[in-house]
Amino acid sequence: MISISCSTMINSIGLVMDIVGVLILWRYGLPESLSREGHIFIITDQIDQNERDKAASYDRWSKFGLFLLIAGFVFQLVSNFV
C-alpha cells in the first residue's frame, strides 16, 4: 500500500488548484472585444443584454480562477509547515 503523508497530499491539492485556476484565467481572461457596458459596437445608443451577461460571467469565472490560484499557493505554503 502506498503511504502518502499529509504534507504531500496538501501540496498536491494546492498544485491541482493552481493548475485549474490558471486554466480558468486563461480561458476567461477578459478579451479585448468584450464590451463591459453592454454597448453594441455598431449602434452605440443600445445596450446588448447578452454582452452584459457575458461580461458578468467572465468576471465571475476570472475571480474564481484567481481565488483558486491564491488558495492553491496557500495550500502549498501550509504544506511546508505540516
BELUR-V85152 format. One record per backbone hydrogen bond with DSSP energy under -0.5 kcal/mol. NH is the residue of the N-H (numbers start at 0). CO is the residue of the C=O. If there is no record, write none. Layout:
nh,co
NH,CO
NH,CO
//
This chain:
nh,co
3,1
4,2
8,4
9,5
10,6
11,7
12,8
13,9
14,10
15,11
16,12
17,13
18,14
19,15
20,16
21,17
22,18
23,19
24,20
25,21
26,22
27,23
28,24
33,30
34,32
35,33
39,42
39,45
43,41
45,42
47,37
47,45
48,46
51,47
52,48
53,49
54,50
55,51
56,52
57,53
58,54
59,55
60,56
61,57
62,58
63,59
64,60
65,61
66,62
67,63
68,64
69,65
70,66
71,67
72,68
73,69
74,70
75,71
76,72
77,73
78,74
79,75
79,76
80,77
81,77
//
